[in-house]
Structure formats: structure tokens, C-alpha cells
Amino acid sequence: MSTFSVEEINLICIYHTMGSSRDALCDTLALALDDVYDPEMLMVFDSAMQKLEALTDEEFDELCIYIDDAYLEEGAFVIGE
């Protein structure tokens, strides 16, 4: 399984909807690309999408992308394995 950078994890947490599939997340990221103009952010999107597409659905499900209850009031997001 690929290791995601901090920037990729943040991006995934922003665009991931709880219970959605890997394919749905990739589709959402692809749609968002139309509004991304910063070259560095385009690289983050591209890298994250490549890594997500390389994962199996089972590996994606193991990523455990969720909002940590301890930080829910503060709005912090956590991705765990």
C-alpha cells in the first residue's frame, strides 16, 4: 500500500464523504480539479489520485478515514490505519 503524504491525507479528508467508495472519492477529486489553479496543489491532487487508484477497495476501506471524536468540536480530521 502506498504511503500518503500529509498534504494528500489532508486532501482526502477534505473530499471524502463518510461511507463513500474509493471510486467516488477519485471522481470527486477529478471534478474538483477544474477549480485548482495552483501548480503545487495540482501535483498533490494528481499524486493522491494515482495512489488512490492503485489501492484495492479493501485497502481503501482499511484507511479508516474519519473525524476523531476527541476533536469533533474543533473540526479536526484524522486518518488512521
Steps between C-alpha positions, in 0.01 A plus 500: 500500500626847411590745770307825477668833571354738757368717218333201332344389829361850556359502148339159548347611830356812337335319209412162651137452595446247779404166352591594145710272283849544365355552151263769629789682669708486181202635301455784750870589483488494119203739499678734741801522268310750282530753782865438592745744344801475728769276342604352836140413590454340158798277580344404836168419333674296230715308745211426736278383214772271364552343843125461557452338160783256578325384820253216503160569653602290800818704554299822472253375760792434737609866487236589761434856390290654775442801722663437836239541776760665724533786252147509360417831667821653366443359150826303479509201268704182543601222265616181665600151407 
